[in-house]
Every structure is written in C-alpha cells, then in structure tokens.
Amino acid sequence: MNSNLHVKLSWLLFLPIVLAACASGKKKFEQGDYDKATYQAINRLRSNPDSKKARKYLPMAYEHALKFHLDKIDQLKKSTAEFRYDGIVGHYASLNDMYNQIIQCPACIRIIDEPRVFQNEFNDASLLASKAHFNAGLKELEKGDAASGRAAYRHFLDAKQYTPQYDKIEDYLSQALDQGTIRVLIDDIPVHSRSLALTNEFFQNQIVEFARNMNYTFVQFYRTGELDVLGIEPDEVIVMRFDDFAVGQVYMKERVESFEKDSVILRTEKTDDGEVPIYGTAKAKLTTYEKTLTSSGLLDFQIVNAVSGATMQQRKLPGTFVWSTKWASFNGMEEALSRDQLNLTKQRELYPPAPQDLFVEFTRPIFNQITGIIRNHYKPLKD
C-alpha cells in the first residue's frame, strides 16, 4: 500500500479519538489545523448544540478546510508526478468524511445547511490512481527480476485497493508474486555418531515450521525433495552442519565435610525431679555426590545463493545443555545437619535422560539463534 493511502486510512482509524475531544475547535483553528478544528466543533455540537464557540468556529473551520483541500487538489492536478492521484484521493476522502460527520450532526446541519460531497470526484480519482499503479506494475513486471516482481506486486495491490474490481488484477497479482518470491531450500542436517543412534528430526522440523510460520509474502521455504516434486529450483539454500557435538559427557564430583552443632540434646536422664535433658555436641560427616552430563555442539550455519554458490551468511552457533543429579550420605548424628542437608541424604541418584533427549536439549539454544538469523535475513521480503 502506498504511503499516502496508508496515512489516509490511519487517519480515519484515528478519527474516533479526535472526535472524543471536548474542545470547541477554537485552538486548532487558530493553529491552522482546520480539519481537527472542524471535527472538534462537530463533536462539541453533538454533545452541546448550544455551544457558542463551536457554533462560531464550525463554519469558519469547515470553510478553511474545504479551501485547503481543494487548493491541494488543484496543485496535484497540475503536477506531473506519476502517482499524484494518490494524494488527490486522500484529499477527497477527507472532504467526504467531513461531509458525513456534518450530516450526522443535527446542530451542524442548521449551521452548514449545504456541506459539499465529492463522491463522484473521489471515484474518478480512485480509478485514475488505480490505472497509474497498474501501469507502473506492468512496467516493473516486464523487467523480469525478483525485485521488480515485488515492486509490481505492491503496485497491483495499490491498484486493487483503489478499485477492487480492477480487471484481471488477481491474475497480475499472482504473476508478480510468483516472480518476486524467493524460494529457499532448508537442507537436511546430517548427524553422525559412531556410538549413539541419534536423529535430528525434531530439530529439523522445528526450523522448517518456524520458517514457514513467518508467512513472509515473498519467501517460500521448502524441505529436501519438495522442490523436486514441484519441478522448480531453489534461489537460496540454508545449509547446516555440525562441526562437532558431544552427548552425555559424564562428570562426577564428591565432597566430604564435617559438621558440629553445640548445645544439642543428646539424651535425657531420669532424676528425682523428672527427666532432664543432657546437652552436648553433635557431630556428623556428610558426603555429597553430584553427577552431571554435559551435551554440547557447534553448528555451522550458512545461507548460500543457489545460482552463484556465494555464501550470503555464515555463523558458528554454539549450544550447551547440562543435566545434573545430586544426593548425599552421612555418618554420625543427624542433629548436626541442617534440614536441607538431611533432605539431600534422602535423595537417590537419578537416571539420566536418553541420549536423544540430551541431543534435543542442547540444540534448543542453537535453534533460537537460527530463528533470529532467518528472521533478520528475510525481513526485507516480509511484505
């Protein structure tokens, strides 16, 4: 969508906020913002038909707004700019919106009994704007390259926006989209391990799913084999290879510590006065065990031009995952230990995850890096 049309539609969406203001339009009129002054006066008269300031400034603001837009339209008509009718459509849209707001305000109609509507002029300008963008789209399409296809697609979209029933516009949009689309092959990632049966299917599927879910207008992602079925060649290839990876490297740590705690009730003794606690020092020796399995890898990531073979992007992406289990045992008196230490002695060594699960875990941070690169590389082709 062209910038002028986008601004116009954005303004119409913003209009209810403007109308919510309770000003009479005086300040905006004095600032030379005649459109907002008109809308503010209309809004005040809807809530207070007897507002003296609004009754005074509405006809003045509307008259100046009318002159401003018609003068701009005359200037644009005299221009030789290729897309001058974009601006003309925008100005007529503003005038017609003011007309609609006035006729929906009874107090306003009593003040401005003949507001002007420019629907025929708006329709004529919209058709001319459509033709300008359609012809520009045809010129771009004739160039035959992908960038021109994308430019043509945007022009055809603008032509359709101005005149939805433009003849055969859907066919031209489809042709421009096909010409402007970059087709990207996400190559399979080989995984070689002499001792472990590992598959990269989950990792590979995540990448493909993410890329496709971006829904970028001018980018299509394919898996190995899909392009062969369609009979087309890729424009770019995402190539990923593990330079190195290790799954489940085991590290054991053992630590022995001695603890003492004074003034601990060691036992009780019976006396003539009853049972009496006997205090002393509690001692214990705590042995803590910690087992960790570290899995890590380094992925070589490249985006390659499939025609020239040139590398467009290349990054080395690291990933690491550490799994651990911790437990303890003790000799001596449990009173010498804290609650957390005692709880640790009740733990047992856990079985580690399967190698395939460890592989998936260490590839998660790599996946996050890959998605960022893909998103940024293809972002200019988003729409």
C-alpha positions as CSV (number, residue, x, y, z in Angstrom):
1,M,0.0,0.0,0.0
2,N,1.4,3.4,-0.9
3,S,2.3,5.8,1.9
4,N,-0.4,8.4,1.1
5,L,-3.2,5.9,1.2
6,H,-1.7,4.3,4.4
7,V,-1.7,7.8,6.0
8,K,-5.3,8.4,5.0
9,L,-6.5,5.1,6.3
10,S,-4.5,5.6,9.5
11,W,-6.2,9.0,9.9
12,L,-9.6,7.6,9.5
13,L,-8.9,4.9,12.2
14,F,-7.6,7.7,14.5
15,L,-10.7,9.8,13.9
16,P,-12.8,8.5,16.8
17,I,-10.1,9.6,19.2
18,V,-10.1,13.0,17.7
19,L,-13.9,13.2,18.0
20,A,-13.7,12.2,21.6
21,A,-12.1,15.5,22.5
22,C,-14.4,18.1,24.1
23,A,-12.8,21.1,22.6
24,S,-14.8,23.6,20.5
25,G,-12.2,23.8,17.7
26,K,-11.0,27.3,18.6
27,K,-7.4,26.4,19.4
28,K,-7.0,24.1,16.4
29,F,-8.4,26.7,14.2
30,E,-6.0,29.3,15.4
31,Q,-3.2,26.8,14.9
32,G,-4.3,26.4,11.3
33,D,-5.3,22.7,11.7
34,Y,-8.7,23.2,10.1
35,D,-9.6,19.5,9.8
36,K,-9.3,18.9,13.5
37,A,-10.9,22.2,14.3
38,T,-13.9,21.1,12.2
39,Y,-14.1,17.7,13.9
40,Q,-13.8,19.2,17.4
41,A,-16.6,21.7,16.7
42,I,-18.8,18.9,15.3
43,N,-18.2,16.8,18.4
44,R,-19.0,19.7,20.7
45,L,-22.2,20.4,19.0
46,R,-23.3,16.8,19.2
47,S,-22.9,16.9,23.0
48,N,-24.0,20.6,23.4
49,P,-26.0,22.0,20.4
50,D,-26.0,25.5,22.0
51,S,-22.2,25.8,22.4
52,K,-21.4,29.4,21.2
53,K,-17.8,28.8,20.4
54,A,-18.5,25.6,18.4
55,R,-21.3,27.4,16.5
56,K,-18.8,30.2,15.7
57,Y,-15.9,28.1,14.7
58,L,-17.5,25.3,12.8
59,P,-18.4,27.3,9.6
60,M,-15.1,29.0,9.7
61,A,-13.1,25.8,10.2
62,Y,-15.1,24.0,7.6
63,E,-14.7,26.8,5.0
64,H,-10.9,26.9,5.5
65,A,-10.6,23.1,5.5
66,L,-12.6,23.0,2.2
67,K,-10.4,25.6,0.6
68,F,-7.2,23.9,1.9
69,H,-8.1,20.5,0.4
70,L,-9.4,21.9,-2.9
71,D,-6.3,24.0,-3.4
72,K,-4.1,21.0,-2.7
73,I,-6.2,19.0,-5.3
74,D,-5.7,21.7,-7.9
75,Q,-2.0,21.8,-7.3
76,L,-1.7,18.0,-7.6
77,K,-3.8,18.0,-10.8
78,K,-1.3,20.4,-12.3
79,S,1.6,18.2,-11.2
80,T,3.3,15.7,-13.5
81,A,4.1,13.3,-10.6
82,E,3.3,9.7,-11.6
83,F,1.2,9.0,-8.5
84,R,-0.4,12.4,-8.0
85,Y,-3.8,10.8,-7.8
86,D,-2.9,9.1,-4.6
87,G,-2.8,12.5,-2.9
88,I,-6.0,13.6,-4.7
89,V,-7.8,10.5,-3.5
90,G,-6.7,11.3,0.1
91,H,-7.9,14.9,0.0
92,Y,-11.3,13.9,-1.5
93,A,-11.6,11.2,1.2
94,S,-11.0,13.9,3.9
95,L,-13.7,16.2,2.4
96,N,-16.2,13.4,2.1
97,D,-15.6,12.3,5.7
98,M,-16.2,15.8,6.9
99,Y,-19.4,15.8,4.9
100,N,-20.6,12.6,6.5
101,Q,-19.8,13.9,10.0
102,I,-21.7,17.1,9.4
103,I,-24.9,15.5,8.1
104,Q,-24.9,13.1,11.1
105,C,-25.0,16.1,13.5
106,P,-28.4,17.9,13.5
107,A,-27.0,21.1,15.1
108,C,-24.3,21.2,12.5
109,I,-26.7,21.0,9.6
110,R,-28.5,24.0,11.0
111,I,-25.2,25.9,10.7
112,I,-23.9,24.5,7.5
113,D,-27.0,23.6,5.5
114,E,-25.2,22.6,2.3
115,P,-22.0,20.7,3.1
116,R,-20.2,19.6,0.0
117,V,-19.8,16.0,-1.0
118,F,-17.2,14.8,-3.7
119,Q,-18.2,11.2,-4.2
120,N,-18.0,11.3,-8.0
121,E,-14.7,13.1,-7.9
122,F,-13.4,10.6,-5.4
123,N,-14.5,7.7,-7.6
124,D,-12.9,9.2,-10.7
125,A,-9.6,10.0,-8.8
126,S,-9.6,6.4,-7.4
127,L,-9.8,5.0,-10.9
128,L,-7.0,7.2,-12.2
129,A,-4.9,6.2,-9.1
130,S,-5.6,2.5,-9.9
131,K,-4.5,3.0,-13.5
132,A,-1.3,4.7,-12.5
133,H,-0.3,1.9,-10.2
134,F,-1.5,-0.8,-12.6
135,N,0.6,0.7,-15.4
136,A,3.6,1.0,-13.0
137,G,3.1,-2.6,-12.1
138,L,3.2,-3.7,-15.7
139,K,6.5,-1.8,-16.3
140,E,8.1,-3.5,-13.3
141,L,6.8,-6.9,-14.3
142,E,8.4,-6.6,-17.7
143,K,11.9,-6.3,-16.1
144,G,11.7,-9.9,-15.2
145,D,13.8,-10.0,-12.0
146,A,12.6,-10.8,-8.4
147,A,13.0,-7.3,-7.0
148,S,10.9,-5.8,-9.9
149,G,8.3,-8.6,-9.3
150,R,7.9,-7.4,-5.7
151,A,7.6,-3.8,-6.8
152,A,5.0,-4.8,-9.3
153,Y,3.1,-6.8,-6.7
154,R,2.9,-3.7,-4.4
155,H,1.7,-1.5,-7.3
156,F,-1.0,-4.1,-8.2
157,L,-2.1,-4.2,-4.6
158,D,-2.5,-0.4,-4.6
159,A,-4.4,-0.6,-7.8
160,K,-6.8,-3.1,-6.2
161,Q,-7.1,-1.0,-3.1
162,Y,-8.3,1.9,-5.1
163,T,-10.5,-0.1,-7.4
164,P,-11.3,-3.6,-6.0
165,Q,-12.9,-4.8,-9.3
166,Y,-10.0,-3.8,-11.5
167,D,-9.9,-6.1,-14.5
168,K,-7.8,-9.3,-14.1
169,I,-6.0,-7.7,-11.1
170,E,-5.8,-11.1,-9.3
171,D,-4.0,-12.7,-12.3
172,Y,-1.4,-9.9,-12.3
173,L,-1.0,-10.1,-8.5
174,S,-0.4,-13.9,-8.8
175,Q,2.2,-13.4,-11.6
176,A,4.0,-10.6,-9.7
177,L,4.0,-12.7,-6.5
178,D,5.5,-15.7,-8.4
179,Q,8.2,-13.5,-10.0
180,G,9.1,-11.8,-6.7
181,T,9.2,-14.8,-4.4
182,I,12.5,-16.2,-3.2
183,R,12.4,-20.0,-2.9
184,V,14.6,-21.2,-0.1
185,L,15.6,-24.9,0.4
186,I,16.3,-25.8,4.1
187,D,18.8,-28.6,3.5
188,D,18.8,-31.7,5.7
189,I,21.2,-31.6,8.7
190,P,23.4,-34.7,8.8
191,V,24.0,-36.3,12.2
192,H,26.8,-38.8,12.5
193,S,27.6,-40.7,15.8
194,R,29.6,-43.9,16.0
195,S,28.2,-44.9,19.4
196,L,24.7,-43.3,19.6
197,A,21.6,-43.7,17.5
198,L,20.5,-40.1,17.1
199,T,18.1,-38.3,14.9
200,N,17.8,-34.6,14.1
201,E,14.1,-34.9,13.0
202,F,12.7,-32.8,15.9
203,F,15.4,-30.1,15.4
204,Q,14.9,-30.1,11.7
205,N,11.1,-30.0,11.9
206,Q,11.2,-27.1,14.4
207,I,13.3,-25.0,12.0
208,V,11.1,-25.7,9.0
209,E,7.9,-25.0,11.0
210,F,9.3,-21.7,12.3
211,A,10.4,-20.5,8.8
212,R,7.0,-21.3,7.3
213,N,5.0,-19.8,10.1
214,M,6.7,-16.4,9.5
215,N,4.4,-16.1,6.5
216,Y,6.7,-13.7,4.7
217,T,4.9,-12.6,1.5
218,F,7.9,-13.0,-0.8
219,V,9.6,-16.0,0.7
220,Q,8.7,-19.7,0.5
221,F,10.6,-22.4,2.4
222,Y,11.0,-26.0,1.2
223,R,12.4,-29.2,2.5
224,T,14.6,-31.6,0.6
225,G,12.6,-33.4,-2.1
226,E,9.7,-30.9,-2.1
227,L,11.2,-28.8,-4.9
228,D,11.8,-31.9,-7.0
229,V,8.2,-32.8,-6.8
230,L,7.2,-29.3,-7.9
231,G,9.9,-29.2,-10.6
232,I,11.5,-25.9,-9.5
233,E,14.9,-24.9,-8.4
234,P,15.8,-23.0,-5.2
235,D,17.1,-19.5,-5.2
236,E,18.8,-19.9,-1.9
237,V,19.8,-22.8,0.3
238,I,20.1,-22.9,4.1
239,V,22.9,-25.3,4.8
240,M,23.6,-26.5,8.4
241,R,26.3,-28.9,9.5
242,F,27.6,-29.8,13.0
243,D,31.3,-29.1,13.2
244,D,31.3,-31.1,16.4
245,F,29.0,-32.3,19.1
246,A,29.2,-34.5,22.2
247,V,26.2,-36.0,24.1
248,G,26.2,-37.0,27.7
249,Q,29.8,-36.4,28.8
250,V,29.8,-37.5,32.5
251,Y,31.4,-35.6,35.4
252,M,31.3,-36.9,39.0
253,K,32.0,-34.7,42.0
254,E,32.3,-36.0,45.6
255,R,32.8,-33.7,48.6
256,V,33.2,-34.8,52.3
257,E,32.5,-32.2,55.0
258,S,32.4,-32.4,58.8
259,F,29.8,-30.6,60.8
260,E,29.3,-29.9,64.5
261,K,26.5,-28.3,66.4
262,D,26.8,-27.3,70.1
263,S,24.1,-27.4,72.8
264,V,22.2,-30.2,71.2
265,I,20.1,-32.5,73.4
266,L,21.9,-35.8,73.2
267,R,19.7,-37.8,75.6
268,T,17.6,-37.5,78.7
269,E,18.2,-38.9,82.2
270,K,15.7,-39.7,84.9
271,T,16.2,-37.8,88.2
272,D,14.1,-37.3,91.3
273,D,12.8,-34.1,89.6
274,G,11.9,-36.0,86.4
275,E,13.6,-36.4,83.1
276,V,16.5,-34.0,82.5
277,P,18.0,-33.3,79.0
278,I,21.7,-33.9,78.6
279,Y,23.3,-31.4,76.2
280,G,26.5,-31.9,74.2
281,T,28.0,-31.5,70.8
282,A,26.5,-33.4,67.8
283,K,28.9,-34.4,65.1
284,A,28.4,-35.8,61.6
285,K,30.4,-36.4,58.4
286,L,28.4,-35.5,55.2
287,T,29.4,-36.9,51.8
288,T,27.8,-35.0,48.9
289,Y,27.7,-36.5,45.4
290,E,26.9,-34.6,42.2
291,K,26.8,-36.2,38.7
292,T,26.5,-34.0,35.6
293,L,26.0,-34.9,32.0
294,T,27.1,-32.2,29.6
295,S,25.9,-32.1,26.0
296,S,27.2,-29.5,23.5
297,G,27.7,-28.8,19.9
298,L,28.8,-26.2,17.3
299,L,26.6,-25.8,14.2
300,D,27.9,-24.2,11.0
301,F,25.0,-22.2,9.6
302,Q,25.1,-20.8,6.1
303,I,22.7,-19.2,3.6
304,V,24.0,-19.8,0.1
305,N,22.9,-18.3,-3.2
306,A,21.9,-21.4,-5.2
307,V,22.7,-19.9,-8.5
308,S,26.2,-18.4,-7.9
309,G,27.2,-20.6,-5.0
310,A,28.2,-17.5,-3.0
311,T,27.8,-17.6,0.8
312,M,25.4,-14.8,1.9
313,Q,25.5,-15.5,5.6
314,Q,27.7,-17.7,7.7
315,R,27.7,-18.2,11.5
316,K,29.1,-20.7,14.0
317,L,26.3,-21.4,16.5
318,P,27.1,-23.0,19.9
319,G,24.7,-24.9,22.2
320,T,25.1,-26.5,25.6
321,F,22.8,-28.4,28.0
322,V,23.9,-29.6,31.4
323,W,21.8,-32.2,33.3
324,S,22.7,-33.0,36.9
325,T,21.6,-35.1,39.8
326,K,22.7,-34.6,43.5
327,W,22.4,-36.8,46.6
328,A,24.3,-37.4,49.9
329,S,25.0,-39.8,52.7
330,F,26.3,-39.2,56.3
331,N,27.9,-40.8,59.3
332,G,27.2,-39.6,62.8
333,M,24.3,-37.7,64.3
334,E,21.6,-36.2,62.2
335,E,21.2,-33.4,64.7
336,A,24.5,-31.9,63.4
337,L,23.0,-31.4,59.9
338,S,20.6,-28.7,58.6
339,R,17.1,-29.6,57.2
340,D,18.3,-29.1,53.6
341,Q,21.3,-31.4,54.3
342,L,19.1,-34.1,55.8
343,N,16.7,-33.8,52.8
344,L,19.6,-34.3,50.5
345,T,20.6,-37.5,52.2
346,K,17.1,-38.9,51.4
347,Q,17.7,-38.3,47.7
348,R,18.9,-41.0,45.4
349,E,20.9,-40.8,42.2
350,L,18.5,-40.2,39.2
351,Y,18.7,-42.0,35.9
352,P,19.9,-39.6,33.2
353,P,17.8,-38.7,30.1
354,A,18.2,-40.7,27.0
355,P,20.9,-39.5,24.6
356,Q,18.2,-38.4,22.1
357,D,16.6,-36.2,24.7
358,L,20.0,-34.7,25.6
359,F,20.6,-34.0,21.9
360,V,17.3,-32.2,21.6
361,E,18.1,-30.1,24.7
362,F,21.5,-28.8,23.6
363,T,20.1,-27.9,20.2
364,R,17.4,-25.6,21.8
365,P,19.8,-22.6,22.2
366,I,21.1,-23.2,18.7
367,F,17.5,-23.2,17.4
368,N,16.9,-19.8,19.0
369,Q,20.0,-18.4,17.2
370,I,18.9,-19.9,13.9
371,T,15.5,-18.3,14.0
372,G,16.9,-14.9,14.7
373,I,19.2,-15.1,11.7
374,I,16.5,-16.4,9.4
375,R,14.0,-13.7,10.6
376,N,16.5,-10.9,10.1
377,H,17.9,-12.1,6.7
378,Y,14.4,-12.4,5.1
379,K,12.7,-9.5,6.9
380,P,13.1,-7.1,3.9
381,L,10.9,-9.6,2.0
382,K,8.2,-9.7,4.7
383,D,5.6,-7.7,2.7
